[in-house]
Structures are given as structure tokens and as C-alpha cells.
Amino acid sequence: MVSPTAAFSVCIRVRLDNQPGSLGRLAAAIGGVGANIVALEGFEAKEDYLDEDLIVNCSSEQHIDEVVASLDGVEGIEVLSWYDRTFDMHDGGKIEVLARMDVADRDDLSMAYTPGVARVCTEIERHPERVHELTIKKNTVAIVTDGTAVLGLGNIGPEAGLPVMEGKALLFKNFAGVDGFPICIDAGGPTISDEERAEVIIETVKRIAPVFGGINLEDIAAPACFEVEDRLRAELDIPVFHDDQHGTAVVTLAALDNSLKIVGKHMADLRVVISGAGAAGVAIAKMLMTAGVTNIVACDTKGAIHKGRTDLNIVKQKFADITNPEQISGTIHDVLPGADVFIGVSAPDVIDADDLRKMATDPIVFAMSNPNPEIRPEVAKGLAAVMATGRSDYPNQINNVLAFPGIFRGALDAGATDITDHMKRAAADAIAAAVSPEDLRPGFVIPSVFDLRVGELVATAVAEAAVADGVCRPHR
């Protein structure tokens, strides 16, 4: 059974008989259907009864209904109302545009708008580089998607993908002070080709780029995502970053760096198996290779990627050229024996305990499929030397929020025109360094997403790397 989580939490307002035992019966009823009471909020006591708000974590929408129904008919308990806290959080959207200053009198109006604004427009016309100083371009990132590969939901379209992009904007602001704005593009229906879809996204982003200081690509299906990023990096003079690829790769490398310190192994000696050969899997493999890993085997739904396969698209063909040095074939179960590291960016439950027993000594397992990992930590317990997932309710959450806010903060602060491999490696090193040697242990190889030092450390490291790489526009 999936563990209860805040993603399926409800607030239930109940009326209890003001007698001993009422609260106990309430808790027993909710616990009896596998839900978890995480908070008792304000209550209002009367002579014969009291009204109480409680927060309950459930495991699915169906489970929510079961929890509410479990209270019907319980002696001394009446459900007055309830609401889904996740939907309530999203009501009206999660972000808004705020003014940075008041317009309180004629002087303010004359400077902020006409006639004073014309002076600033003319200055930018004469010196175009000053748009990065004198407008929101200085601190604004477009969060761009076409809704074709949203989280674990797949091709759900740009409108349905909007809540995720809003969430991304929320994280940009809270963790790095960057103003992110969702740009959800209708790139065509199901009959459009990958090439046509990529072209629509590229053309749209190029036309809106004058407003933004950076482009964060998100939830765009492979293989179009590769073409979109490559073209935009070449044709725009602002940083372009596909977070599903590089954000995941940066945090994965940081976690692996620290894990190797625990097991006493080195990058050059590793044999790594990756489950998933989409955007994230390809980027992780490439980043690990830049860090010194030479033996990587990636698997898709049809098995190991190798040069002998005739069903590979152009991206996977290129991937086969740089991975799987022994050109082994077979399923994930066939290639995993003897591996030092398993990295999952694919689907739930693709490996089991027997697979882990066949890995090398002290195996490292990063099962990052969300919401359900490739192997659950409970199954891997006692078998994996280090276990990480993409979930917040287990130790070692490999979460992109550790990377992308600080990466863009550093790039914007440095006036970077690109995000280089060196900048990404600097971000990974900064994340890894946020876990001190004293704190490093199997259950803590990656810092908490709520460690506010991380964004600052990443931003500083990325900005320094940008300067060293010579990708910063000149300052006036």
C-alpha cells in the first residue's frame, strides 16, 4: 500500500460529543482505514460538544472518500464539512504579479510611466544591453512546456500542465528570489510530428525571449526536447536549461559523489545501470561520463541500449555510441548483476530484491520514479548501501529544486549567456558540499530541499564558473 502523503491530505471539520472517548473513537476510525492524522487545528468548545479541525493524510483520491465515509455512524462524531487541501492550495493559481513600488502621486506616475519611461526606452534603444538592467529581464525566467511529458502523467496538454509550471515558479521565487512565469505552448495535436512540434516551441520561445533573462524548459517529451534545447542554446543569447535533463543530472551527480565517499568507491571504477533512456536518463549518463564514469548501460522498455538494436531513434542511436562499452543486451534484470550503481528514471517496480542481491558489494540504488519508485526502500532495506528516491517521505530525496533555482540565480547574477557543463558540475559540487563530512551517512547523502544555504551555495558556484568559462556579457 502507498504511504499516506500530504499530496492527498484533507481538512475535516467534525463535531464531537464533549465526553471522554470521543476523540479516541475518531482517531481509531481514521487509523482503521490506513490514514494518518497529522494535525489537530483550532477547536471550538460548547457545553455539550466541540468542533475540531483535523488534517488527515491519505494515499489516493479513493482513500480520501474512504476516510470521510469511515466517520459516518461513529458514536459521538458528526462530519460538518471537509475539503481537499491540495485543490484548495491551487484555487485561483499559486502565483501573482506584484508591483515593486507604489504609484502614490504625479511624480511617481511621471517616472514609472509617461513621460519619464520614454527616457528609459530611448536608453535601451541606444544601448540594447541595458535591457538586462532596466527591465524585468534582469530577474525573470520563462518556464516553458508543451505539456507532452508532465511529471508521471505523460502527454496531458498545455492547460493541464499549467499547475506544474506555476509550482515551478513558486519554487524559483521561494528558493532563489527568481521571478519565473509559466509559458504553456499549444504546439499542435496528436497528429503533429516531433520535428514540427519542436519547431513550434523553438519559434514561440524565440519570439517571446526579449522579455526574459533565461529559459527553463520543462516537461517536453523526448526526442523533441533535445532539438528544442540545442537550437535555443545556439540561437538565443540568454541561458537555456532543460530541467528534466540537467537538473535531475546535477542532483544525481551530487548524491552519487557523496554516496561514493560512504562505500569507498571511485567514479572511474563504477559500473552503472540506468533504467530509462529518455531526457533524464540521457542527461544523467552524459553528466556521469564527464565526472569520470566509463561503464554505463541504459535500458528502455525493450532492454539494454546497444549498437545492434535496429529500433532506436536518432537520439538513442547516438546514446548507444557513447554507452555500453561491452555492448551487452537483455532486460534490466540481465544487465544489473555486478553493477555498482542503479539509477532509475523510468517506472514503478521494475526491479526487485533479487536484483539487488546480484549487484556488486555495497550497491548504490537511486530509484527516482515518482510517485512510486523502481524499487521501494522497504524492499531494498538491508540490501542497498545507500538508497535514494524522488519522494519527500523517504530519506535522500533527489529533487531538482536543489539545483534549478540556484543555477538560474547564479546565471542571472553573472549575466551569463549560456549554462555550460562546467557550471552544471559546479552546481553538483556545491550541493554535495552542503552535506558536511560529520553529517554524511547512508540516510543523508543529499541536503534537504529546505536547507536555504543550498540555493546560495549553488548560485555562487555557478556564477564563478560562468566567469571562468567566459560566457558572461560585459557589464557597463
C-alpha positions as CSV (number, residue, x, y, z in Angstrom):
1,M,0.0,0.0,0.0
2,V,1.2,3.5,-0.8
3,S,2.0,5.5,2.3
4,P,-0.3,8.4,3.2
5,T,1.1,11.7,2.0
6,A,0.3,15.4,2.1
7,A,-0.4,15.3,-1.7
8,F,-3.7,13.6,-0.7
9,S,-4.5,15.5,2.5
10,V,-7.8,16.7,3.7
11,C,-9.1,19.1,6.3
12,I,-12.1,17.6,8.1
13,R,-14.3,19.6,10.4
14,V,-16.0,17.4,12.9
15,R,-18.4,17.9,15.8
16,L,-17.6,15.6,18.8
17,D,-19.7,14.9,21.9
18,N,-17.9,16.7,24.7
19,Q,-17.3,13.5,26.5
20,P,-14.3,11.2,27.2
21,G,-13.6,8.7,24.4
22,S,-15.0,10.8,21.5
23,L,-11.6,11.8,20.3
24,G,-10.3,8.3,20.7
25,R,-13.1,6.8,18.6
26,L,-12.4,9.5,15.9
27,A,-8.7,8.6,15.8
28,A,-9.4,4.8,15.7
29,A,-11.8,5.2,12.8
30,I,-9.3,7.1,10.7
31,G,-6.4,4.9,11.6
32,G,-8.6,1.8,10.9
33,V,-8.7,2.7,7.2
34,G,-5.0,3.4,7.0
35,A,-4.9,7.2,7.1
36,N,-2.7,9.4,9.2
37,I,-3.9,12.3,11.4
38,V,-1.0,14.8,11.2
39,A,-2.5,17.8,12.9
40,L,-5.4,18.9,15.2
41,E,-6.1,22.5,14.5
42,G,-8.2,25.1,16.3
43,F,-11.3,23.8,18.1
44,E,-14.4,25.5,19.5
45,A,-15.9,24.0,22.7
46,K,-19.5,24.3,23.6
47,E,-21.3,22.9,26.7
48,D,-22.3,19.6,25.0
49,Y,-20.0,19.3,22.1
50,L,-16.8,20.7,20.5
51,D,-16.0,21.4,16.9
52,E,-12.5,20.3,15.7
53,D,-10.5,20.7,12.5
54,L,-8.1,17.9,11.8
55,I,-5.6,17.4,9.0
56,V,-5.5,13.8,7.6
57,N,-3.0,12.4,5.1
58,C,-4.4,9.8,2.7
59,S,-2.8,7.8,-0.1
60,S,-5.2,8.4,-3.1
61,E,-8.4,10.2,-4.0
62,Q,-10.3,7.0,-3.4
63,H,-8.7,6.7,0.0
64,I,-9.9,10.3,0.8
65,D,-13.5,9.1,0.2
66,E,-12.9,6.1,2.4
67,V,-11.6,8.2,5.2
68,V,-14.6,10.5,5.2
69,A,-17.0,7.6,4.9
70,S,-15.3,5.8,7.8
71,L,-16.6,8.5,10.2
72,D,-20.3,8.0,9.2
73,G,-22.2,6.4,12.1
74,V,-19.3,6.6,14.6
75,E,-20.8,7.3,18.0
76,G,-20.5,10.9,19.1
77,I,-19.0,12.1,15.8
78,E,-20.6,14.2,13.1
79,V,-18.7,15.4,9.9
80,L,-19.6,19.1,9.4
81,S,-17.5,19.7,6.3
82,W,-14.3,18.7,4.6
83,Y,-12.1,19.9,1.7
84,D,-9.1,18.6,-0.3
85,R,-6.1,20.7,0.8
86,T,-4.2,20.3,-2.4
87,F,-7.1,21.6,-4.6
88,D,-7.7,24.4,-2.1
89,M,-4.0,25.4,-2.4
90,H,-4.4,25.6,-6.2
91,D,-7.7,27.6,-6.1
92,G,-7.0,30.7,-8.3
93,G,-3.5,29.6,-9.0
94,K,-0.3,29.7,-6.9
95,I,1.4,32.9,-8.2
96,E,0.6,36.5,-8.9
97,V,2.3,39.6,-10.4
98,L,3.1,42.2,-7.8
99,A,4.3,45.8,-8.2
100,R,7.8,46.5,-6.9
101,M,6.9,50.1,-5.9
102,D,3.8,52.3,-5.2
103,V,2.5,54.9,-7.6
104,A,1.4,57.4,-5.0
105,D,1.4,60.7,-6.7
106,R,2.0,62.5,-10.1
107,D,5.8,62.4,-9.7
108,D,5.7,58.6,-9.3
109,L,3.4,58.3,-12.3
110,S,5.6,60.6,-14.4
111,M,8.7,58.4,-13.7
112,A,7.1,55.0,-13.9
113,Y,5.1,55.7,-17.0
114,T,4.8,58.6,-19.4
115,P,6.7,60.8,-19.9
116,G,9.7,59.6,-17.8
117,V,9.6,56.0,-19.1
118,A,10.4,57.3,-22.6
119,R,13.9,58.2,-21.4
120,V,14.5,54.6,-20.4
121,C,13.1,53.2,-23.7
122,T,15.4,55.5,-25.6
123,E,18.4,54.4,-23.5
124,I,17.7,50.8,-24.3
125,E,17.3,51.6,-27.9
126,R,20.8,53.2,-27.9
127,H,22.3,50.6,-25.6
128,P,20.4,47.3,-26.0
129,E,22.4,45.5,-23.4
130,R,20.8,47.8,-20.7
131,V,17.5,45.9,-21.1
132,H,19.2,43.4,-18.6
133,E,19.5,46.2,-16.1
134,L,16.4,48.4,-16.6
135,T,13.6,45.8,-17.0
136,I,12.2,42.6,-15.5
137,K,14.5,40.7,-17.9
138,K,17.2,41.1,-15.1
139,N,15.4,38.6,-12.9
140,T,12.8,36.8,-14.9
141,V,12.8,33.2,-16.3
142,A,10.2,31.7,-18.7
143,I,9.1,28.3,-17.6
144,V,8.3,26.7,-21.0
145,T,6.3,23.5,-21.7
146,D,4.1,22.0,-24.3
147,G,2.6,19.6,-21.8
148,T,3.7,16.4,-23.5
149,A,5.7,14.8,-20.7
150,V,4.3,16.2,-17.4
151,L,5.6,14.5,-14.3
152,G,4.5,10.9,-14.4
153,L,1.3,11.9,-16.2
154,G,2.6,12.0,-19.8
155,N,1.0,14.0,-22.6
156,I,-1.8,15.8,-20.9
157,G,-1.6,19.1,-22.8
158,P,-0.5,22.7,-22.0
159,E,-3.6,23.6,-19.9
160,A,-3.3,20.5,-17.7
161,G,0.5,21.2,-17.3
162,L,0.0,24.7,-16.1
163,P,-0.3,23.8,-12.4
164,V,3.1,22.2,-12.6
165,M,4.6,25.3,-14.2
166,E,3.0,27.5,-11.6
167,G,4.6,25.3,-8.9
168,K,7.9,25.7,-10.6
169,A,7.5,29.5,-10.5
170,L,6.7,29.2,-6.8
171,L,9.9,27.3,-6.1
172,F,12.0,29.7,-8.2
173,K,10.8,32.6,-6.0
174,N,10.9,30.9,-2.7
175,F,14.3,29.3,-3.1
176,A,16.2,31.8,-5.1
177,G,14.2,35.1,-5.5
178,V,13.9,34.5,-9.2
179,D,10.7,35.6,-11.0
180,G,9.5,32.6,-13.0
181,F,6.5,32.8,-15.3
182,P,4.7,29.9,-16.9
183,I,4.6,29.7,-20.7
184,C,2.4,26.8,-21.8
185,I,2.5,26.4,-25.6
186,D,-0.1,24.7,-27.7
187,A,2.4,23.1,-30.1
188,G,-0.2,21.0,-32.1
189,G,-2.4,18.0,-31.6
190,P,-1.6,14.3,-31.7
191,T,-1.0,14.1,-35.4
192,I,1.9,16.6,-35.4
193,S,5.4,15.1,-35.8
194,D,8.2,15.5,-33.3
195,E,10.0,17.8,-35.7
196,E,7.0,20.1,-36.3
197,R,6.3,20.2,-32.5
198,A,9.9,21.2,-31.8
199,E,9.8,23.9,-34.5
200,V,6.7,25.4,-33.0
201,I,8.2,25.6,-29.5
202,I,11.5,27.0,-30.8
203,E,9.8,29.7,-32.8
204,T,7.5,30.7,-29.9
205,V,10.3,30.9,-27.4
206,K,12.4,33.0,-29.8
207,R,9.6,35.5,-30.2
208,I,9.0,36.0,-26.5
209,A,12.6,35.9,-25.5
210,P,13.0,39.7,-25.3
211,V,11.1,39.7,-22.0
212,F,13.1,37.0,-20.2
213,G,16.6,36.7,-18.8
214,G,16.5,32.9,-19.0
215,I,14.5,29.9,-20.4
216,N,13.7,26.9,-18.2
217,L,12.4,24.1,-20.5
218,E,10.1,21.7,-18.7
219,D,8.1,18.5,-19.3
220,I,8.7,18.4,-23.1
221,A,8.8,14.9,-24.4
222,A,11.8,13.3,-26.0
223,P,13.1,13.3,-28.6
224,A,11.8,16.9,-29.4
225,C,13.2,18.2,-26.1
226,F,16.8,17.6,-27.3
227,E,16.3,19.6,-30.5
228,V,14.5,22.4,-28.7
229,E,17.3,22.9,-26.2
230,D,20.1,22.6,-28.7
231,R,18.5,25.1,-31.1
232,L,17.6,27.6,-28.5
233,R,21.0,27.5,-26.8
234,A,22.5,28.2,-30.2
235,E,20.1,30.9,-31.3
236,L,19.5,32.9,-28.1
237,D,21.9,35.0,-26.0
238,I,20.3,34.0,-22.7
239,P,20.7,30.8,-20.6
240,V,18.5,27.9,-21.7
241,F,18.2,24.9,-19.4
242,H,16.1,21.8,-19.7
243,D,15.5,21.0,-16.1
244,D,14.2,17.5,-16.7
245,Q,17.5,16.6,-18.2
246,H,20.1,18.7,-16.4
247,G,18.5,19.5,-13.1
248,T,18.0,15.8,-12.5
249,A,21.5,15.0,-13.6
250,V,23.1,17.7,-11.4
251,V,21.4,16.4,-8.2
252,T,22.0,12.8,-9.1
253,L,25.7,13.5,-9.5
254,A,25.8,15.3,-6.2
255,A,24.1,12.4,-4.4
256,L,26.5,9.9,-6.1
257,D,29.6,11.9,-5.2
258,N,28.6,11.7,-1.5
259,S,27.5,8.1,-1.7
260,L,30.9,7.0,-3.1
261,K,32.5,8.5,0.0
262,I,30.5,6.1,2.1
263,V,31.2,2.9,0.1
264,G,34.8,3.8,-0.7
265,K,34.5,3.6,-4.5
266,H,35.6,5.8,-7.3
267,M,33.8,7.1,-10.4
268,A,36.3,5.6,-12.8
269,D,35.7,2.1,-11.4
270,L,31.9,2.1,-11.4
271,R,29.6,0.0,-13.5
272,V,26.3,2.0,-13.7
273,V,22.9,0.7,-14.9
274,I,20.3,3.3,-15.7
275,S,16.6,2.4,-16.1
276,G,15.1,4.9,-18.5
277,A,16.6,6.3,-21.7
278,G,14.5,9.5,-22.1
279,A,15.6,13.0,-21.4
280,A,16.7,12.4,-17.7
281,G,18.4,9.1,-18.4
282,V,20.5,10.5,-21.3
283,A,21.5,13.6,-19.4
284,I,22.4,11.7,-16.3
285,A,24.6,9.3,-18.3
286,K,26.4,12.2,-20.1
287,M,27.0,14.0,-16.8
288,L,28.3,10.9,-15.1
289,M,30.7,10.4,-18.0
290,T,32.0,14.0,-17.6
291,A,32.6,13.1,-13.9
292,G,34.7,10.1,-14.9
293,V,32.3,7.1,-15.2
294,T,33.2,5.0,-18.2
295,N,30.9,2.0,-18.0
296,I,27.2,2.9,-18.2
297,V,24.4,0.6,-19.5
298,A,21.0,2.2,-20.1
299,C,17.8,0.3,-20.6
300,D,14.5,1.3,-22.1
301,T,11.3,-0.7,-22.1
302,K,12.8,-3.1,-24.7
303,G,16.0,-3.7,-22.8
304,A,19.6,-2.5,-22.9
305,I,20.6,0.2,-25.4
306,H,23.3,-1.1,-27.7
307,K,24.5,-0.6,-31.3
308,G,23.0,-3.8,-32.5
309,R,19.4,-2.7,-32.0
310,T,17.5,-1.6,-35.1
311,D,14.6,0.1,-33.3
312,L,16.4,3.1,-31.9
313,N,15.5,6.7,-32.7
314,I,18.3,9.1,-33.6
315,V,18.9,10.2,-30.0
316,K,19.2,6.6,-28.8
317,Q,21.5,5.7,-31.7
318,K,23.8,8.5,-30.6
319,F,23.4,7.3,-27.0
320,A,24.4,3.7,-28.0
321,D,27.6,5.1,-29.5
322,I,28.8,6.5,-26.1
323,T,27.5,4.0,-23.6
324,N,27.5,0.2,-23.0
325,P,31.2,-0.4,-23.9
326,E,30.7,-4.2,-23.7
327,Q,27.6,-4.0,-26.0
328,I,25.7,-6.3,-23.7
329,S,22.0,-6.9,-24.3
330,G,19.0,-8.2,-22.4
331,T,16.5,-6.9,-19.9
332,I,17.2,-4.7,-16.9
333,H,17.4,-8.0,-14.9
334,D,20.0,-9.4,-17.3
335,V,22.3,-6.4,-17.1
336,L,22.1,-5.4,-13.4
337,P,24.2,-8.3,-12.0
338,G,27.6,-6.9,-10.9
339,A,26.6,-3.3,-11.2
340,D,27.8,-0.9,-8.5
341,V,25.0,1.7,-9.1
342,F,21.4,1.5,-10.2
343,I,19.7,4.8,-11.3
344,G,16.0,4.7,-12.1
345,V,14.2,7.4,-14.0
346,S,11.6,5.1,-15.5
347,A,8.6,3.4,-13.9
348,P,7.5,1.8,-10.6
349,D,8.7,-1.7,-9.5
350,V,11.0,-2.5,-12.4
351,I,13.5,-4.3,-10.2
352,D,13.2,-6.4,-7.0
353,A,15.2,-7.6,-4.0
354,D,16.8,-10.5,-6.0
355,D,18.2,-7.9,-8.5
356,L,19.9,-6.0,-5.7
357,R,21.4,-9.3,-4.3
358,K,23.1,-9.8,-7.6
359,M,24.7,-6.3,-7.7
360,A,28.2,-5.6,-6.6
361,T,29.2,-5.3,-3.0
362,D,27.6,-2.2,-1.3
363,P,25.3,-1.3,-4.1
364,I,24.0,2.3,-4.5
365,V,20.4,2.5,-5.5
366,F,18.7,5.7,-6.7
367,A,15.1,4.8,-7.6
368,M,13.7,8.2,-8.7
369,S,10.4,7.3,-10.4
370,N,7.5,9.4,-9.0
371,P,5.2,8.9,-7.2
372,N,6.3,5.2,-7.0
373,P,9.9,4.2,-7.3
374,E,11.5,1.4,-9.3
375,I,12.0,-0.4,-6.0
376,R,10.6,0.7,-2.7
377,P,13.0,1.4,0.2
378,E,11.3,-1.1,2.3
379,V,12.2,-3.8,-0.2
380,A,15.8,-2.6,-0.6
381,K,16.4,-2.3,3.2
382,G,19.5,-4.3,4.2
383,L,20.5,-4.8,0.6
384,A,21.4,-1.3,-0.6
385,A,24.4,0.5,1.0
386,V,22.8,3.8,0.0
387,M,19.1,4.2,-1.1
388,A,17.6,7.4,-2.5
389,T,14.3,8.2,-4.2
390,G,12.5,11.2,-5.6
391,R,10.0,11.2,-2.8
392,S,9.9,13.6,0.1
393,D,8.7,11.0,2.6
394,Y,11.8,8.9,2.4
395,P,15.4,9.9,3.3
396,N,17.7,11.1,0.5
397,Q,15.2,12.8,-1.8
398,I,16.8,13.6,-5.2
399,N,14.8,16.7,-6.1
400,N,15.6,19.2,-8.8
401,V,14.6,22.1,-6.6
402,L,18.1,21.7,-5.1
403,A,19.5,22.7,-8.5
404,F,17.5,24.9,-10.8
405,P,16.7,27.9,-8.6
406,G,20.4,28.4,-7.7
407,I,21.6,27.6,-11.2
408,F,19.4,30.4,-12.7
409,R,20.2,32.7,-9.7
410,G,23.9,32.4,-10.4
411,A,23.5,32.7,-14.2
412,L,21.4,35.8,-13.9
413,D,23.7,37.4,-11.4
414,A,26.7,36.8,-13.6
415,G,25.0,37.9,-16.7
416,A,25.6,34.5,-18.3
417,T,24.6,33.9,-21.9
418,D,24.7,30.1,-21.5
419,I,24.8,27.3,-18.9
420,T,27.9,25.3,-19.6
421,D,28.9,21.8,-18.4
422,H,31.4,23.4,-16.0
423,M,28.5,25.5,-14.5
424,K,26.4,22.3,-14.0
425,R,29.3,20.4,-12.4
426,A,29.9,23.4,-10.1
427,A,26.3,23.2,-9.1
428,A,26.6,19.5,-8.3
429,D,29.8,20.1,-6.2
430,A,28.0,22.8,-4.3
431,I,25.0,20.6,-3.5
432,A,27.3,17.7,-2.4
433,A,29.4,20.1,-0.2
434,A,26.2,21.2,1.7
435,V,26.4,17.8,3.5
436,S,29.3,18.1,5.9
437,P,31.6,15.2,6.5
438,E,30.3,15.0,10.0
439,D,26.7,14.6,8.8
440,L,27.4,12.3,5.9
441,R,25.8,8.9,6.3
442,P,23.7,6.4,4.2
443,G,20.5,8.1,5.2
444,F,21.8,11.6,4.5
445,V,23.9,11.9,1.2
446,I,21.9,14.9,-0.2
447,P,20.8,18.1,1.6
448,S,17.2,18.8,2.5
449,V,15.3,20.8,-0.1
450,F,14.5,23.2,2.8
451,D,18.2,23.9,3.5
452,L,18.2,27.5,2.5
453,R,22.0,27.5,2.2
454,V,21.9,25.3,-0.9
455,G,20.4,27.9,-3.3
456,E,23.1,30.4,-2.2
457,L,25.9,27.9,-2.5
458,V,24.8,26.8,-5.9
459,A,24.3,30.4,-7.2
460,T,27.8,31.4,-6.1
461,A,29.4,28.4,-7.6
462,V,27.6,28.7,-10.9
463,A,28.3,32.4,-11.2
464,E,32.1,31.8,-10.6
465,A,32.1,29.0,-13.2
466,A,30.3,31.3,-15.7
467,V,33.0,33.9,-15.2
468,A,35.7,31.3,-15.6
469,D,34.1,30.0,-18.8
470,G,33.9,33.4,-20.3
471,V,30.1,33.2,-21.0
472,C,29.2,36.5,-19.2
473,R,28.0,39.6,-21.1
474,P,30.1,42.7,-20.4
475,H,28.9,44.9,-17.6
476,R,28.6,48.7,-18.2
